[in-house]
């Protein structure tokens, strides 16, 4: 079981290490060989409506989720998310804990009713993971990103909070 908490600037090296894992940068929009300075700057100067949570297991940062909101008044009910879990912690529920915390923060504290994400169409495990949490595929963006020498497609997925 991980402890979920807000990321601090001092977590930059650990977060960089997550996104330096080949399976993590291949499944996200991150590039190989991320720098510590880049992550220090991201954590030090997060805009309003942006949040970064980490999962800590026995003193090790095992995963990170970014949540970014909108300043446009007509889109304040929407956030986007991106997640990464260190390779040796994948399959241990870290992603579930991070996503659960992000959904709770967004829907129960920020007034969000729509959470958006993009996932590569060939990442069947991630698609199933998001669907388990109520995300649905809304469309395909062709040639969305350049990955490992070729252009690849993504599904745009969203979770809509039901009005209870």
PyMOL CGO cylinders between C-alpha atoms (Angstrom):
from pymol import cmd
from pymol.cgo import CYLINDER

trace = [
    CYLINDER, 0.00, 0.00, 0.00, 1.39, 3.37, -1.02, 0.3, 1, 1, 1, 1, 1, 1,
    CYLINDER, 1.39, 3.37, -1.02, 1.06, 6.72, 0.66, 0.3, 1, 1, 1, 1, 1, 1,
    CYLINDER, 1.06, 6.72, 0.66, -0.34, 9.30, -1.76, 0.3, 1, 1, 1, 1, 1, 1,
    CYLINDER, -0.34, 9.30, -1.76, 0.81, 12.87, -1.25, 0.3, 1, 1, 1, 1, 1, 1,
    CYLINDER, 0.81, 12.87, -1.25, 1.46, 16.11, -3.09, 0.3, 1, 1, 1, 1, 1, 1,
    CYLINDER, 1.46, 16.11, -3.09, 4.76, 16.12, -5.00, 0.3, 1, 1, 1, 1, 1, 1,
    CYLINDER, 4.76, 16.12, -5.00, 7.48, 18.42, -3.70, 0.3, 1, 1, 1, 1, 1, 1,
    CYLINDER, 7.48, 18.42, -3.70, 10.43, 19.93, -5.53, 0.3, 1, 1, 1, 1, 1, 1,
    CYLINDER, 10.43, 19.93, -5.53, 12.65, 17.53, -3.59, 0.3, 1, 1, 1, 1, 1, 1,
    CYLINDER, 12.65, 17.53, -3.59, 10.89, 14.65, -5.42, 0.3, 1, 1, 1, 1, 1, 1,
    CYLINDER, 10.89, 14.65, -5.42, 12.30, 15.78, -8.80, 0.3, 1, 1, 1, 1, 1, 1,
    CYLINDER, 12.30, 15.78, -8.80, 15.00, 13.08, -9.01, 0.3, 1, 1, 1, 1, 1, 1,
    CYLINDER, 15.00, 13.08, -9.01, 12.56, 10.30, -8.11, 0.3, 1, 1, 1, 1, 1, 1,
    CYLINDER, 12.56, 10.30, -8.11, 9.94, 11.54, -10.58, 0.3, 1, 1, 1, 1, 1, 1,
    CYLINDER, 9.94, 11.54, -10.58, 12.59, 11.88, -13.29, 0.3, 1, 1, 1, 1, 1, 1,
    CYLINDER, 12.59, 11.88, -13.29, 13.54, 8.25, -12.57, 0.3, 1, 1, 1, 1, 1, 1,
    CYLINDER, 13.54, 8.25, -12.57, 9.92, 7.16, -13.16, 0.3, 1, 1, 1, 1, 1, 1,
    CYLINDER, 9.92, 7.16, -13.16, 9.78, 8.85, -16.56, 0.3, 1, 1, 1, 1, 1, 1,
    CYLINDER, 9.78, 8.85, -16.56, 13.25, 7.53, -17.48, 0.3, 1, 1, 1, 1, 1, 1,
    CYLINDER, 13.25, 7.53, -17.48, 11.82, 3.97, -17.51, 0.3, 1, 1, 1, 1, 1, 1,
    CYLINDER, 11.82, 3.97, -17.51, 11.47, 2.86, -21.16, 0.3, 1, 1, 1, 1, 1, 1,
    CYLINDER, 11.47, 2.86, -21.16, 7.92, 1.55, -20.74, 0.3, 1, 1, 1, 1, 1, 1,
    CYLINDER, 7.92, 1.55, -20.74, 6.87, 4.79, -19.05, 0.3, 1, 1, 1, 1, 1, 1,
    CYLINDER, 6.87, 4.79, -19.05, 8.23, 7.25, -21.61, 0.3, 1, 1, 1, 1, 1, 1,
    CYLINDER, 8.23, 7.25, -21.61, 6.99, 4.98, -24.41, 0.3, 1, 1, 1, 1, 1, 1,
    CYLINDER, 6.99, 4.98, -24.41, 3.48, 5.12, -22.95, 0.3, 1, 1, 1, 1, 1, 1,
    CYLINDER, 3.48, 5.12, -22.95, 3.45, 8.88, -22.34, 0.3, 1, 1, 1, 1, 1, 1,
    CYLINDER, 3.45, 8.88, -22.34, 4.48, 12.03, -24.18, 0.3, 1, 1, 1, 1, 1, 1,
    CYLINDER, 4.48, 12.03, -24.18, 7.76, 12.16, -22.24, 0.3, 1, 1, 1, 1, 1, 1,
    CYLINDER, 7.76, 12.16, -22.24, 11.10, 11.87, -24.03, 0.3, 1, 1, 1, 1, 1, 1,
    CYLINDER, 11.10, 11.87, -24.03, 13.90, 9.47, -23.12, 0.3, 1, 1, 1, 1, 1, 1,
    CYLINDER, 13.90, 9.47, -23.12, 16.66, 10.82, -20.86, 0.3, 1, 1, 1, 1, 1, 1,
    CYLINDER, 16.66, 10.82, -20.86, 14.58, 13.34, -18.87, 0.3, 1, 1, 1, 1, 1, 1,
    CYLINDER, 14.58, 13.34, -18.87, 16.61, 15.85, -16.89, 0.3, 1, 1, 1, 1, 1, 1,
    CYLINDER, 16.61, 15.85, -16.89, 16.38, 16.56, -13.19, 0.3, 1, 1, 1, 1, 1, 1,
    CYLINDER, 16.38, 16.56, -13.19, 16.30, 20.29, -14.00, 0.3, 1, 1, 1, 1, 1, 1,
    CYLINDER, 16.30, 20.29, -14.00, 13.19, 19.85, -16.14, 0.3, 1, 1, 1, 1, 1, 1,
    CYLINDER, 13.19, 19.85, -16.14, 11.35, 18.12, -13.30, 0.3, 1, 1, 1, 1, 1, 1,
    CYLINDER, 11.35, 18.12, -13.30, 12.58, 20.64, -10.72, 0.3, 1, 1, 1, 1, 1, 1,
    CYLINDER, 12.58, 20.64, -10.72, 11.21, 23.46, -12.88, 0.3, 1, 1, 1, 1, 1, 1,
    CYLINDER, 11.21, 23.46, -12.88, 7.88, 21.66, -13.41, 0.3, 1, 1, 1, 1, 1, 1,
    CYLINDER, 7.88, 21.66, -13.41, 7.44, 21.11, -9.69, 0.3, 1, 1, 1, 1, 1, 1,
    CYLINDER, 7.44, 21.11, -9.69, 8.68, 24.55, -8.71, 0.3, 1, 1, 1, 1, 1, 1,
    CYLINDER, 8.68, 24.55, -8.71, 6.51, 26.56, -11.07, 0.3, 1, 1, 1, 1, 1, 1,
    CYLINDER, 6.51, 26.56, -11.07, 3.23, 24.71, -11.43, 0.3, 1, 1, 1, 1, 1, 1,
    CYLINDER, 3.23, 24.71, -11.43, 0.50, 27.01, -12.64, 0.3, 1, 1, 1, 1, 1, 1,
    CYLINDER, 0.50, 27.01, -12.64, -2.72, 27.45, -10.70, 0.3, 1, 1, 1, 1, 1, 1,
    CYLINDER, -2.72, 27.45, -10.70, -5.14, 24.59, -11.29, 0.3, 1, 1, 1, 1, 1, 1,
    CYLINDER, -5.14, 24.59, -11.29, -2.26, 22.11, -11.77, 0.3, 1, 1, 1, 1, 1, 1,
    CYLINDER, -2.26, 22.11, -11.77, -1.52, 19.37, -9.25, 0.3, 1, 1, 1, 1, 1, 1,
    CYLINDER, -1.52, 19.37, -9.25, 1.09, 16.64, -8.97, 0.3, 1, 1, 1, 1, 1, 1,
    CYLINDER, 1.09, 16.64, -8.97, 0.58, 13.66, -6.69, 0.3, 1, 1, 1, 1, 1, 1,
    CYLINDER, 0.58, 13.66, -6.69, 3.08, 10.90, -5.93, 0.3, 1, 1, 1, 1, 1, 1,
    CYLINDER, 3.08, 10.90, -5.93, 2.76, 7.38, -4.54, 0.3, 1, 1, 1, 1, 1, 1,
    CYLINDER, 2.76, 7.38, -4.54, 5.43, 6.62, -1.94, 0.3, 1, 1, 1, 1, 1, 1,
    CYLINDER, 5.43, 6.62, -1.94, 6.20, 3.03, -0.91, 0.3, 1, 1, 1, 1, 1, 1,
    CYLINDER, 6.20, 3.03, -0.91, 8.71, 2.54, 1.91, 0.3, 1, 1, 1, 1, 1, 1,
    CYLINDER, 8.71, 2.54, 1.91, 10.38, 5.85, 1.13, 0.3, 1, 1, 1, 1, 1, 1,
    CYLINDER, 10.38, 5.85, 1.13, 10.50, 5.24, -2.65, 0.3, 1, 1, 1, 1, 1, 1,
    CYLINDER, 10.50, 5.24, -2.65, 8.46, 7.34, -5.10, 0.3, 1, 1, 1, 1, 1, 1,
    CYLINDER, 8.46, 7.34, -5.10, 6.81, 4.57, -7.11, 0.3, 1, 1, 1, 1, 1, 1,
    CYLINDER, 6.81, 4.57, -7.11, 4.43, 6.62, -9.26, 0.3, 1, 1, 1, 1, 1, 1,
    CYLINDER, 4.43, 6.62, -9.26, 3.22, 10.10, -10.17, 0.3, 1, 1, 1, 1, 1, 1,
    CYLINDER, 3.22, 10.10, -10.17, 0.02, 11.56, -11.57, 0.3, 1, 1, 1, 1, 1, 1,
    CYLINDER, 0.02, 11.56, -11.57, -0.37, 15.04, -12.98, 0.3, 1, 1, 1, 1, 1, 1,
    CYLINDER, -0.37, 15.04, -12.98, -3.71, 16.82, -12.97, 0.3, 1, 1, 1, 1, 1, 1,
    CYLINDER, -3.71, 16.82, -12.97, -4.13, 20.01, -14.97, 0.3, 1, 1, 1, 1, 1, 1,
    CYLINDER, -4.13, 20.01, -14.97, -7.16, 22.21, -14.94, 0.3, 1, 1, 1, 1, 1, 1,
    CYLINDER, -7.16, 22.21, -14.94, -8.43, 25.03, -17.09, 0.3, 1, 1, 1, 1, 1, 1,
    CYLINDER, -8.43, 25.03, -17.09, -8.44, 28.74, -16.45, 0.3, 1, 1, 1, 1, 1, 1,
    CYLINDER, -8.44, 28.74, -16.45, -11.09, 29.29, -19.12, 0.3, 1, 1, 1, 1, 1, 1,
    CYLINDER, -11.09, 29.29, -19.12, -14.36, 29.80, -17.22, 0.3, 1, 1, 1, 1, 1, 1,
    CYLINDER, -14.36, 29.80, -17.22, -16.24, 27.65, -19.70, 0.3, 1, 1, 1, 1, 1, 1,
    CYLINDER, -16.24, 27.65, -19.70, -13.85, 24.69, -19.11, 0.3, 1, 1, 1, 1, 1, 1,
    CYLINDER, -13.85, 24.69, -19.11, -13.25, 24.92, -15.36, 0.3, 1, 1, 1, 1, 1, 1,
    CYLINDER, -13.25, 24.92, -15.36, -15.26, 21.75, -14.86, 0.3, 1, 1, 1, 1, 1, 1,
    CYLINDER, -15.26, 21.75, -14.86, -12.63, 19.78, -16.82, 0.3, 1, 1, 1, 1, 1, 1,
    CYLINDER, -12.63, 19.78, -16.82, -9.16, 18.44, -15.94, 0.3, 1, 1, 1, 1, 1, 1,
    CYLINDER, -9.16, 18.44, -15.94, -6.66, 16.37, -17.87, 0.3, 1, 1, 1, 1, 1, 1,
    CYLINDER, -6.66, 16.37, -17.87, -4.47, 13.70, -16.32, 0.3, 1, 1, 1, 1, 1, 1,
    CYLINDER, -4.47, 13.70, -16.32, -1.24, 11.88, -17.06, 0.3, 1, 1, 1, 1, 1, 1,
    CYLINDER, -1.24, 11.88, -17.06, 0.24, 9.06, -15.01, 0.3, 1, 1, 1, 1, 1, 1,
    CYLINDER, 0.24, 9.06, -15.01, 3.49, 7.12, -14.73, 0.3, 1, 1, 1, 1, 1, 1,
    CYLINDER, 3.49, 7.12, -14.73, 4.46, 4.17, -12.52, 0.3, 1, 1, 1, 1, 1, 1,
    CYLINDER, 4.46, 4.17, -12.52, 8.06, 3.03, -12.06, 0.3, 1, 1, 1, 1, 1, 1,
    CYLINDER, 8.06, 3.03, -12.06, 8.57, -0.25, -13.95, 0.3, 1, 1, 1, 1, 1, 1,
    CYLINDER, 8.57, -0.25, -13.95, 9.40, -2.37, -10.90, 0.3, 1, 1, 1, 1, 1, 1,
    CYLINDER, 9.40, -2.37, -10.90, 6.16, -1.20, -9.20, 0.3, 1, 1, 1, 1, 1, 1,
    CYLINDER, 6.16, -1.20, -9.20, 3.80, -1.78, -12.11, 0.3, 1, 1, 1, 1, 1, 1,
    CYLINDER, 3.80, -1.78, -12.11, 1.05, -4.33, -11.49, 0.3, 1, 1, 1, 1, 1, 1,
    CYLINDER, 1.05, -4.33, -11.49, 1.02, -3.68, -7.73, 0.3, 1, 1, 1, 1, 1, 1,
    CYLINDER, 1.02, -3.68, -7.73, -1.95, -1.32, -7.50, 0.3, 1, 1, 1, 1, 1, 1,
    CYLINDER, -1.95, -1.32, -7.50, 0.06, 1.93, -7.52, 0.3, 1, 1, 1, 1, 1, 1,
    CYLINDER, 0.06, 1.93, -7.52, -1.77, 3.22, -10.59, 0.3, 1, 1, 1, 1, 1, 1,
    CYLINDER, -1.77, 3.22, -10.59, -5.12, 2.43, -8.97, 0.3, 1, 1, 1, 1, 1, 1,
    CYLINDER, -5.12, 2.43, -8.97, -4.22, 4.36, -5.84, 0.3, 1, 1, 1, 1, 1, 1,
    CYLINDER, -4.22, 4.36, -5.84, -2.97, 7.36, -7.82, 0.3, 1, 1, 1, 1, 1, 1,
    CYLINDER, -2.97, 7.36, -7.82, -6.01, 7.46, -10.10, 0.3, 1, 1, 1, 1, 1, 1,
    CYLINDER, -6.01, 7.46, -10.10, -8.39, 7.03, -7.17, 0.3, 1, 1, 1, 1, 1, 1,
    CYLINDER, -8.39, 7.03, -7.17, -6.75, 9.97, -5.37, 0.3, 1, 1, 1, 1, 1, 1,
    CYLINDER, -6.75, 9.97, -5.37, -6.82, 12.12, -8.51, 0.3, 1, 1, 1, 1, 1, 1,
    CYLINDER, -6.82, 12.12, -8.51, -10.50, 11.36, -9.15, 0.3, 1, 1, 1, 1, 1, 1,
    CYLINDER, -10.50, 11.36, -9.15, -11.34, 12.13, -5.52, 0.3, 1, 1, 1, 1, 1, 1,
    CYLINDER, -11.34, 12.13, -5.52, -9.45, 15.44, -5.64, 0.3, 1, 1, 1, 1, 1, 1,
    CYLINDER, -9.45, 15.44, -5.64, -11.01, 16.42, -8.95, 0.3, 1, 1, 1, 1, 1, 1,
    CYLINDER, -11.01, 16.42, -8.95, -14.61, 15.41, -8.37, 0.3, 1, 1, 1, 1, 1, 1,
    CYLINDER, -14.61, 15.41, -8.37, -15.01, 15.94, -4.63, 0.3, 1, 1, 1, 1, 1, 1,
    CYLINDER, -15.01, 15.94, -4.63, -12.82, 18.97, -3.98, 0.3, 1, 1, 1, 1, 1, 1,
    CYLINDER, -12.82, 18.97, -3.98, -12.34, 20.84, -7.26, 0.3, 1, 1, 1, 1, 1, 1,
    CYLINDER, -12.34, 20.84, -7.26, -15.88, 20.56, -8.62, 0.3, 1, 1, 1, 1, 1, 1,
    CYLINDER, -15.88, 20.56, -8.62, -14.73, 18.71, -11.74, 0.3, 1, 1, 1, 1, 1, 1,
    CYLINDER, -14.73, 18.71, -11.74, -17.29, 16.75, -13.72, 0.3, 1, 1, 1, 1, 1, 1,
    CYLINDER, -17.29, 16.75, -13.72, -15.10, 15.70, -16.68, 0.3, 1, 1, 1, 1, 1, 1,
    CYLINDER, -15.10, 15.70, -16.68, -11.64, 14.10, -16.58, 0.3, 1, 1, 1, 1, 1, 1,
    CYLINDER, -11.64, 14.10, -16.58, -9.84, 13.72, -19.92, 0.3, 1, 1, 1, 1, 1, 1,
    CYLINDER, -9.84, 13.72, -19.92, -6.81, 11.74, -21.04, 0.3, 1, 1, 1, 1, 1, 1,
    CYLINDER, -6.81, 11.74, -21.04, -5.14, 10.38, -24.15, 0.3, 1, 1, 1, 1, 1, 1,
    CYLINDER, -5.14, 10.38, -24.15, -3.83, 6.82, -24.41, 0.3, 1, 1, 1, 1, 1, 1,
    CYLINDER, -3.83, 6.82, -24.41, -1.99, 5.13, -27.26, 0.3, 1, 1, 1, 1, 1, 1,
    CYLINDER, -1.99, 5.13, -27.26, -4.33, 2.83, -29.18, 0.3, 1, 1, 1, 1, 1, 1,
    CYLINDER, -4.33, 2.83, -29.18, -1.88, -0.08, -28.85, 0.3, 1, 1, 1, 1, 1, 1,
    CYLINDER, -1.88, -0.08, -28.85, -1.70, 0.20, -25.04, 0.3, 1, 1, 1, 1, 1, 1,
    CYLINDER, -1.70, 0.20, -25.04, -4.44, -2.33, -24.32, 0.3, 1, 1, 1, 1, 1, 1,
    CYLINDER, -4.44, -2.33, -24.32, -3.53, -2.70, -20.63, 0.3, 1, 1, 1, 1, 1, 1,
    CYLINDER, -3.53, -2.70, -20.63, -3.86, 1.06, -20.02, 0.3, 1, 1, 1, 1, 1, 1,
    CYLINDER, -3.86, 1.06, -20.02, -7.13, 1.23, -21.98, 0.3, 1, 1, 1, 1, 1, 1,
    CYLINDER, -7.13, 1.23, -21.98, -8.60, -1.58, -19.86, 0.3, 1, 1, 1, 1, 1, 1,
    CYLINDER, -8.60, -1.58, -19.86, -7.31, 0.14, -16.69, 0.3, 1, 1, 1, 1, 1, 1,
    CYLINDER, -7.31, 0.14, -16.69, -9.02, 3.43, -17.58, 0.3, 1, 1, 1, 1, 1, 1,
    CYLINDER, -9.02, 3.43, -17.58, -12.23, 1.71, -18.65, 0.3, 1, 1, 1, 1, 1, 1,
    CYLINDER, -12.23, 1.71, -18.65, -12.33, 0.00, -15.23, 0.3, 1, 1, 1, 1, 1, 1,
    CYLINDER, -12.33, 0.00, -15.23, -12.42, 3.50, -13.71, 0.3, 1, 1, 1, 1, 1, 1,
    CYLINDER, -12.42, 3.50, -13.71, -15.31, 4.65, -15.91, 0.3, 1, 1, 1, 1, 1, 1,
    CYLINDER, -15.31, 4.65, -15.91, -13.39, 6.29, -18.75, 0.3, 1, 1, 1, 1, 1, 1,
    CYLINDER, -13.39, 6.29, -18.75, -14.82, 5.79, -22.23, 0.3, 1, 1, 1, 1, 1, 1,
    CYLINDER, -14.82, 5.79, -22.23, -13.25, 6.19, -25.64, 0.3, 1, 1, 1, 1, 1, 1,
    CYLINDER, -13.25, 6.19, -25.64, -14.65, 9.28, -27.32, 0.3, 1, 1, 1, 1, 1, 1,
    CYLINDER, -14.65, 9.28, -27.32, -12.55, 9.27, -30.47, 0.3, 1, 1, 1, 1, 1, 1,
    CYLINDER, -12.55, 9.27, -30.47, -9.24, 8.59, -32.16, 0.3, 1, 1, 1, 1, 1, 1,
    CYLINDER, -9.24, 8.59, -32.16, -6.55, 11.14, -32.93, 0.3, 1, 1, 1, 1, 1, 1,
    CYLINDER, -6.55, 11.14, -32.93, -4.52, 9.84, -35.85, 0.3, 1, 1, 1, 1, 1, 1,
    CYLINDER, -4.52, 9.84, -35.85, -0.76, 10.45, -36.02, 0.3, 1, 1, 1, 1, 1, 1,
    CYLINDER, -0.76, 10.45, -36.02, -1.06, 12.12, -32.60, 0.3, 1, 1, 1, 1, 1, 1,
    CYLINDER, -1.06, 12.12, -32.60, 2.54, 11.60, -31.48, 0.3, 1, 1, 1, 1, 1, 1,
    CYLINDER, 2.54, 11.60, -31.48, 5.93, 10.51, -32.78, 0.3, 1, 1, 1, 1, 1, 1,
    CYLINDER, 5.93, 10.51, -32.78, 7.15, 7.46, -30.86, 0.3, 1, 1, 1, 1, 1, 1,
    CYLINDER, 7.15, 7.46, -30.86, 10.13, 5.24, -31.56, 0.3, 1, 1, 1, 1, 1, 1,
    CYLINDER, 10.13, 5.24, -31.56, 10.49, 6.34, -35.17, 0.3, 1, 1, 1, 1, 1, 1,
    CYLINDER, 10.49, 6.34, -35.17, 6.83, 6.39, -36.24, 0.3, 1, 1, 1, 1, 1, 1,
    CYLINDER, 6.83, 6.39, -36.24, 3.62, 8.32, -35.80, 0.3, 1, 1, 1, 1, 1, 1,
    CYLINDER, 3.62, 8.32, -35.80, 1.08, 6.66, -33.55, 0.3, 1, 1, 1, 1, 1, 1,
    CYLINDER, 1.08, 6.66, -33.55, -2.61, 7.14, -32.80, 0.3, 1, 1, 1, 1, 1, 1,
    CYLINDER, -2.61, 7.14, -32.80, -4.28, 7.78, -29.45, 0.3, 1, 1, 1, 1, 1, 1,
    CYLINDER, -4.28, 7.78, -29.45, -7.74, 7.34, -28.10, 0.3, 1, 1, 1, 1, 1, 1,
    CYLINDER, -7.74, 7.34, -28.10, -9.21, 10.37, -26.40, 0.3, 1, 1, 1, 1, 1, 1,
    CYLINDER, -9.21, 10.37, -26.40, -10.95, 9.10, -23.30, 0.3, 1, 1, 1, 1, 1, 1,
    CYLINDER, -10.95, 9.10, -23.30, -13.03, 10.83, -20.66, 0.3, 1, 1, 1, 1, 1, 1,
    CYLINDER, -13.03, 10.83, -20.66, -14.82, 10.09, -17.42, 0.3, 1, 1, 1, 1, 1, 1,
    CYLINDER, -14.82, 10.09, -17.42, -18.00, 12.09, -16.77, 0.3, 1, 1, 1, 1, 1, 1,
    CYLINDER, -18.00, 12.09, -16.77, -19.16, 12.39, -13.17, 0.3, 1, 1, 1, 1, 1, 1,
    CYLINDER, -19.16, 12.39, -13.17, -22.76, 11.34, -12.96, 0.3, 1, 1, 1, 1, 1, 1,
    CYLINDER, -22.76, 11.34, -12.96, -25.12, 13.86, -11.42, 0.3, 1, 1, 1, 1, 1, 1,
    CYLINDER, -25.12, 13.86, -11.42, -26.16, 12.13, -8.20, 0.3, 1, 1, 1, 1, 1, 1,
]
cmd.load_cgo(trace, "trace")
